[in-house]
């Protein structure tokens, strides 16, 4: 037996998970053509959202309607064109750009770079609240979002990608840690996270387990999972993460 073939850094626990790229298995998702889609996290794991990594060939395309769900697309590599029906509004989204699609939005996403493109997709059921209209379609670019020192620490810069308004029930943020930068304390909170390492490396504590993480790794943290991160190596560690917001504390 080949021992290297039996090795993986992936670890699946009841309330958290690390999924390393060495174990990725693509799924056949009819919405994506000429593409390779890996569903990293889903309700089958215990998550209340879905996190998918999509690699589009030069002719790759995705299309569908969000129904009662909402989608967030972040372009990791390449460029795509997003078309919203029935208006046929078009937007070019390049590496570092992103798109939010609210419920009942019909869309087409086409690779426009002539080269392979890679997308990170977060999807969840939208939770409406009385007197608040759902958000509209939202396009923006990471480099135009100002970063702020997290709890005053310039070695940990946080970018908030979606507007902080009550109509949004999801947030997607980017954290950048200089080597040696870290969370100031072990966080324990009501929010759930889906995370993807974009660059660099570090150490993540989840509950009582410690994980060395690097670019391409994905992490899931259930509500109230104790969590802490420190950047290691010689370059900036960067990750993008989803969290639920603006709903759990509201009365039923």
N, C-alpha and C positions, 0 to 999 in steps of 0.2 A: 504494500500500500504506500502511496506517495503522501508523506506527511504534509508537505507544503500545500497540497490540494485540499487538505482537511482543515487548514488554518483560515481564520477570518477574525477581523477586529469587531465585526458586528456583534451586538449584544442586545437582546430583547428581554426586557423585564416587564413586570405588571404595570408600572407607572412611569416608565421611561424607556427610551431605546436609542441606540447608536446604530446607524446603518452605513456601512462603508461601501465604496463603489465596487469592491471585489465581489460582492454578492448580488449585484444588480441583475434582475431578470426582467426583460421587457414584457409588457402586456399588450394584447391586441385590442386597441381602443379604436372603434370605428370612426370616431370623430377626427382622428389624425391619420392623414395619408402620406405615404413616403416619409415616414417618421418613425422614431424609436422612442416609446414612452415607458418610463419606469415609475410605477406608483410606489412611492417611498413610504408614505404613511396614509392610513385610511381608517374608517370606523372598524374595519376588521381587526385592527390592532388595539382598538380602544380609544383612538383619537376621535374628536368631534369635528374634524375637518379632513380634507384630502390634500396631500402634497405630492406633486408629480414633477418629474424631470423629463422634458421633451427635447429630443434632438431631431431637428428637421434637416432632411437632405436638401440640396439646392432647389428641388421641386416640391419640398414638403409644404403641407397645408393642414390647418385645422379649422373646423367650422361647427356651429351649433347654436343653440339657444339656451340661455342660463336657467330658464324656467323660474322656480322660486329660490334659486341659488345665486351666489355671487362669486366672481372669479377675479383673481389678481395675477397678472402675467408680468414677470421680470425677465428682461433679455440679458442673459449671461454672456453670450457670444453671438456675433453676427448682427443681422437686422431683419425685421419683419414689417409687413404692411398690415394694418388692422382696418377692416371695413365694417362699419356698423349699418345694418339694414333697419328700416327701409330707406333711410336718408342717403345711403351710400357714402356717408362721411368717411374719409380716409385719413389715416395718420401713420407716418413712418416712425417706427420705434427701433432705435439702435441700441447697441450694447450699453447697459446702464440705464436704459429707459424702461418705463413700466406703464401698465394699463390696468385700470379697475373697471370691471363690467358689472353693473347692478342686475337685479332680477329682471327677467323677461327681456333680455337683450339678445338680438340675433347678430352673430358676428362671423367673420371669416378672418383667419390669420394666415398669411402667406409669406414664406421665406422670400426676401427681396434682395439678399446680398450676393447671390450667385455662389455662395459658399455655405457649408453647413452652419446652422444656427442652433443655439441652445436656449431653452426657456425653463424657468422655474415657475410652477403654477400652484397657487393656493386656492382652494375651493371650499365653501361652506354654505349651509342653508342660511338665508337672510332672516333675521329676527326683527319683524316690524314692531313699532311701538305707536300707541295712539297719539295722534296730533303731530307726528314727525314724518315727513315725506322721505322715501328712500333716496339715496344719492343718485346723481347722474353718472354718465360715463366720464372717466377721469384719466387723462394722459399727463405724464410729466417725466422729468429726467433727473436721475440721481445727482448729477453734478450741479444742478440748480437748487438743490435742497441744502440749506445751511446746516452745518453740524454744530452741536453744543457740547461742552464738557459735561459728562455724566456725573452728577453730584459734585460739580466743580473740579473734576480731575481732567486735565488736558490730555492725559495719556489714554483716555477712554472717551471717544467722540461718538455721539449718537445723532443719527439722521432719522427724522420722522417723515415717512414718505407719503402718507395720506393725511388729509385735513383732520384735525382733532375737533370734530363736531358730532353732535349726538346722532345724526342719521347714519353714521358709520358704526357698524358693530364689529369691524375688524380693523386692526392696525398692522402695518408692515414697516419695520424699521431696519436700519443698517447700523451696526456697531463696528467701530475701528479701534483696535487696541495697539498702541506701540509696544515693542518688546518689553516685557515686564509689567505692562498695564493689566489691570484686573478689576473684577467687581469689588466694591468696597466691603461687602459682607455677603453671607449666604442668604439668598432671597428665598422666601417661601410665600406664595401668594395664590390668589384665586384664579389667575389667568393661566391658560394653556399655551404652549409654544410649539411651533414647528420651525426648525432652524436649518440653514444650509451654509456650510463654510465656503466662502468665496476665495479666500487667499490666506496664506500663512498657516500657523499651527499654534496649538496651545493645549491646556489641560482643563477639562470640564469635570466638575464634581456634580453628580446627580444622585440624590439621596446619599447613601453611604458608599457609592461606587465612584471610582476615579477613572477617567478616560483620556488618553492622548488622542487629540483630534487634529485634522489637517484638511486642506482644501479638498472639496468633493465629498466630505462626510456630512451626514444629516443627523439631527437629533430631535427627538420628541420628548416633551416634558408635560406630564399631566398636571392638572391643578394641584397646588400644594406640594409639588415635588421640590424639595430643597435643591438649589442650584447655585453654582459659582463657577467663574471662568477666569483663567489667567493666560496671557499670551506668552509663548516661549519662542525660541528661534531668534533670527536676526532681522526679520522683516515684520511689517504690520500684519496683524491677524484681523481679518474682516469676515463678518458673517451677516446674513440677512435673516430676519425671523418674523413669523406671524404670531399675533396674539389676539385673543378676543377682548373686546372692550365695550363699555357703555351699556351693558345689559344685565349682567349677573346680579347687581345690587338692587335692581328695580323690583318693586313688589309684583306678585303674580296678578 
